[in-house]
């Protein structure tokens, strides 16, 4: 387990102990510990998940070493392989966006130093939304906007950056409205990444934006940079950095490491 995940595991354990003592902020942002209902393994729960006035039957259970979810007559595989000795599992009902009538069924799973989040939405007997966020932890959500924030790591949906910058943490956001979900292509890095002093392994050109060829500055080999954002632009990838003079710029990255091995948080 790398240092980012060690610290996150500690924070996660503390938040789970404190539980629902975390309530909403003034802007209707709630901690992940604020949910409508928690399901119990093997027990049927009844809850109106699509706002039609009828309570739906919801159950998660183990079948042939798979973790399954059954909503009314519809079955979904939550995890292809499940052992109670290796996994901590939480299946909860959330209302991420209070302006629609439907709610979400969320799976959070933890296995040693690995974890992930899966979000489902059903209407009657149909699964209308199924999204997987590997190597991510659910952090908070804004019920006014439907924006859900997850702390994601280098084996998650932004894993393509890892070969260039090593291990990292970032705040991945998904906006859920009704049965639709959209995801940000630009994500901010965690404080640990922002505070790390990355050393350029070669001369690097930083541009003023991701769609501009205008040079913001050149980071010479050995220069110190801090990484603030990860950006996906079509098939291209950029990182937003700040140099020691306080200038910001965007560096295009590929599949080779651009920082020295001794300066990255964890070498992949």
C-alpha positions as CSV (number, residue, x, y, z in Angstrom):
1,X,0.0,0.0,0.0
2,X,1.5,3.3,-1.0
3,X,1.6,6.4,1.4
4,X,-1.5,8.0,-0.2
5,X,-3.6,5.0,0.4
6,X,-2.2,4.5,4.0
7,X,-3.3,8.0,5.0
8,X,-6.7,7.7,3.2
9,X,-7.4,4.4,5.0
10,X,-6.8,6.0,8.3
11,X,-9.1,8.9,7.5
12,X,-11.7,6.5,6.2
13,X,-11.6,4.5,9.4
14,X,-12.1,7.7,11.4
15,X,-15.0,8.8,9.3
16,X,-16.7,5.4,9.6
17,X,-16.4,5.6,13.4
18,X,-17.9,9.1,13.6
19,X,-20.5,8.0,11.1
20,X,-23.6,10.2,10.8
21,X,-22.2,12.9,13.0
22,X,-21.2,14.5,9.7
23,X,-24.2,16.5,8.5
24,X,-24.8,18.9,5.7
25,X,-22.9,22.2,5.1
26,X,-24.7,25.4,4.3
27,X,-24.7,24.7,0.5
28,X,-26.5,21.4,0.9
29,X,-23.2,19.4,0.7
30,X,-23.4,16.2,2.7
31,X,-20.6,13.9,3.8
32,X,-20.8,10.3,2.5
33,X,-21.9,9.1,5.9
34,X,-25.3,10.8,5.3
35,X,-27.6,8.4,3.5
36,X,-31.2,7.4,3.5
37,X,-30.9,3.7,4.4
38,X,-28.2,1.0,4.8
39,X,-29.0,-2.5,3.6
40,X,-28.1,-5.6,5.4
41,X,-26.6,-8.6,3.7
42,X,-29.2,-11.2,2.9
43,X,-32.2,-9.1,4.1
44,X,-34.9,-7.6,2.0
45,X,-35.4,-3.9,2.2
46,X,-38.5,-2.1,0.9
47,X,-38.0,1.5,-0.3
48,X,-39.5,3.6,-3.1
49,X,-36.4,4.1,-5.3
50,X,-38.1,5.6,-8.4
51,X,-40.7,8.0,-6.9
52,X,-43.8,6.2,-8.2
53,X,-45.3,5.8,-4.7
54,X,-44.8,2.1,-4.5
55,X,-42.1,0.5,-2.3
56,X,-39.6,-1.6,-4.3
57,X,-38.0,-4.8,-3.0
58,X,-34.2,-4.5,-2.6
59,X,-31.8,-7.2,-1.5
60,X,-28.1,-7.9,-1.8
61,X,-26.8,-11.4,-1.2
62,X,-24.1,-14.0,-2.1
63,X,-24.6,-16.6,-4.8
64,X,-21.9,-18.9,-6.1
65,X,-19.2,-16.6,-4.5
66,X,-20.6,-13.6,-6.4
67,X,-22.1,-10.6,-4.6
68,X,-25.6,-10.0,-6.2
69,X,-28.2,-7.2,-6.1
70,X,-31.8,-7.9,-6.7
71,X,-34.3,-5.0,-7.2
72,X,-37.8,-6.3,-7.6
73,X,-37.3,-9.0,-10.3
74,X,-34.0,-7.6,-11.7
75,X,-30.6,-9.1,-10.7
76,X,-27.2,-7.4,-11.1
77,X,-23.8,-8.7,-10.2
78,X,-22.1,-6.3,-7.8
79,X,-18.8,-8.2,-7.5
80,X,-17.7,-11.2,-9.6
81,X,-15.8,-12.7,-6.6
82,X,-16.7,-12.1,-3.0
83,X,-15.3,-13.5,0.3
84,X,-16.6,-12.1,3.6
85,X,-13.1,-12.7,5.1
86,X,-11.5,-10.3,2.6
87,X,-14.1,-7.7,1.9
88,X,-15.9,-4.9,3.8
89,X,-19.1,-4.1,2.0
90,X,-21.6,-1.3,2.4
91,X,-24.8,-1.1,0.3
92,X,-26.7,2.1,0.9
93,X,-29.5,4.2,-0.5
94,X,-28.6,7.8,-1.3
95,X,-30.5,10.8,-2.6
96,X,-27.8,12.6,-4.5
97,X,-30.1,15.0,-6.3
98,X,-33.1,16.1,-4.3
99,X,-34.8,17.8,-7.3
100,X,-35.7,14.5,-9.0
101,X,-37.9,11.7,-7.6
102,X,-35.4,8.9,-7.8
103,X,-32.7,7.7,-5.4
104,X,-29.4,5.8,-5.9
105,X,-28.2,2.4,-4.7
106,X,-24.5,2.6,-3.9
107,X,-22.0,-0.1,-3.3
108,X,-18.8,0.7,-1.5
109,X,-16.3,-2.1,-1.2
110,X,-12.9,-2.4,0.5
111,X,-10.4,-5.2,0.2
112,X,-7.1,-4.5,2.0
113,X,-5.6,-1.6,0.0
114,X,-8.1,-1.8,-2.8
115,X,-11.6,-0.2,-2.9
116,X,-14.2,1.1,-5.2
117,X,-17.7,2.7,-5.6
118,X,-20.5,1.5,-7.8
119,X,-23.7,3.6,-8.4
120,X,-27.0,2.1,-9.6
121,X,-30.4,3.5,-10.4
122,X,-33.5,1.5,-11.2
123,X,-36.9,2.3,-12.6
124,X,-39.5,-0.4,-11.9
125,X,-37.6,-3.6,-13.0
126,X,-35.0,-1.9,-15.2
127,X,-31.5,-0.8,-14.3
128,X,-31.3,2.6,-15.9
129,X,-27.9,3.6,-14.6
130,X,-24.8,1.6,-13.7
131,X,-21.5,3.4,-13.1
132,X,-18.2,2.0,-11.8
133,X,-15.6,4.1,-10.0
134,X,-12.6,1.7,-9.3
135,X,-9.9,2.7,-6.8
136,X,-12.2,5.5,-5.4
137,X,-13.7,6.5,-2.1
138,X,-17.0,8.3,-1.8
139,X,-16.5,11.6,0.0
140,X,-19.5,13.9,-0.3
141,X,-22.4,15.1,-2.5
142,X,-24.3,18.2,-3.1
143,X,-28.1,17.5,-3.2
144,X,-28.8,20.8,-4.9
145,X,-26.6,20.1,-7.9
146,X,-26.4,16.3,-8.0
147,X,-22.5,16.5,-7.9
148,X,-20.9,13.6,-6.2
149,X,-17.2,13.8,-5.2
150,X,-14.9,10.8,-4.9
151,X,-11.3,10.6,-3.9
152,X,-9.8,8.6,-6.7
153,X,-6.3,7.0,-7.1
154,X,-3.9,5.9,-9.7
155,X,-5.7,2.6,-10.5
156,X,-9.0,4.4,-11.1
157,X,-10.6,6.2,-14.0
158,X,-7.6,8.5,-14.3
159,X,-5.0,5.7,-14.2
160,X,-3.6,6.7,-17.6
161,X,-1.7,9.5,-15.9
162,X,0.2,7.2,-13.6
163,X,2.9,6.2,-16.1
164,X,3.8,9.9,-16.5
165,X,3.7,11.1,-12.8
166,X,3.6,8.0,-10.6
167,X,1.0,7.4,-7.9
168,X,-1.5,10.2,-7.2
169,X,-4.8,11.1,-5.6
170,X,-7.5,13.3,-7.2
171,X,-11.0,14.4,-6.6
172,X,-13.2,12.8,-9.3
173,X,-16.7,14.3,-9.7
174,X,-19.9,12.9,-11.2
175,X,-23.1,14.9,-11.8
176,X,-26.2,12.7,-11.5
177,X,-29.6,14.1,-12.6
178,X,-32.4,11.6,-13.0
179,X,-31.0,8.6,-14.8
180,X,-28.2,10.5,-16.5
181,X,-24.6,10.9,-15.3
182,X,-21.8,13.1,-16.6
183,X,-18.2,13.2,-15.4
184,X,-15.6,16.0,-15.3
185,X,-12.6,15.6,-17.6
186,X,-10.5,17.9,-15.4
187,X,-9.9,16.9,-11.8
188,X,-8.0,18.6,-9.0
189,X,-5.3,16.7,-7.2
190,X,-5.3,16.0,-3.5
191,X,-3.3,18.1,-1.0
192,X,-0.6,15.5,-0.8
193,X,0.0,15.7,-4.5
194,X,-0.1,19.5,-4.6
195,X,2.5,19.7,-1.8
196,X,4.9,17.2,-3.4
197,X,7.9,18.7,-5.0
198,X,8.2,17.0,-8.4
199,X,11.6,17.3,-10.2
200,X,11.6,17.4,-14.0
201,X,13.5,14.5,-15.5
202,X,14.0,16.5,-18.7
203,X,13.2,19.9,-20.2
204,X,9.4,20.3,-20.2
205,X,7.2,22.9,-22.0
206,X,4.2,24.2,-20.2
207,X,1.4,25.9,-22.3
208,X,-1.0,28.6,-21.3
209,X,-4.0,26.2,-21.7
210,X,-4.8,22.7,-22.9
211,X,-5.9,24.0,-26.3
212,X,-3.1,26.5,-26.9
213,X,0.4,26.2,-28.3
214,X,1.4,29.4,-26.6
215,X,4.2,28.7,-24.1
216,X,3.7,29.7,-20.5
217,X,7.2,28.7,-19.4
218,X,9.9,26.0,-19.9
219,X,10.8,23.8,-16.9
220,X,14.4,22.9,-17.3
221,X,15.7,19.5,-16.2
222,X,15.9,19.4,-12.4
223,X,13.3,22.2,-12.0
224,X,10.7,21.8,-9.2
225,X,7.0,21.7,-10.1
226,X,3.8,21.1,-8.2
227,X,0.9,19.2,-9.9
228,X,-2.6,20.8,-9.4
229,X,-4.9,19.2,-12.0
230,X,-5.2,16.3,-14.3
231,X,-6.9,17.1,-17.6
232,X,-8.3,14.9,-20.4
233,X,-8.7,16.5,-23.7
234,X,-10.0,14.0,-26.3
235,X,-7.3,11.4,-26.5
236,X,-4.7,13.7,-25.0
237,X,-3.7,14.2,-21.4
238,X,-2.3,17.3,-19.6
239,X,-1.3,18.2,-16.1
240,X,-1.7,21.6,-14.7
241,X,1.5,22.6,-12.8
242,X,3.0,25.5,-10.9
243,X,6.7,26.4,-11.0
244,X,8.8,28.0,-8.2
245,X,8.1,31.4,-9.6
246,X,4.4,30.9,-9.1
247,X,3.5,30.6,-12.8
248,X,0.9,28.0,-13.9
249,X,1.0,26.0,-17.1
250,X,-0.2,22.8,-18.8
251,X,2.2,20.1,-19.7
252,X,1.2,17.4,-22.2
253,X,2.0,13.9,-20.9
254,X,2.2,10.4,-22.5
255,X,3.2,7.0,-21.3
256,X,6.8,7.8,-20.1
257,X,7.7,9.3,-16.7
258,X,8.4,13.0,-16.8
259,X,9.6,13.4,-13.2
260,X,12.6,11.8,-11.5
261,X,12.0,8.6,-9.7
262,X,13.2,10.0,-6.4
263,X,10.7,12.9,-6.5
264,X,7.4,11.1,-7.3
265,X,5.3,9.9,-4.5
266,X,5.4,6.2,-5.6
267,X,7.2,4.7,-8.6
268,X,5.0,2.5,-10.7
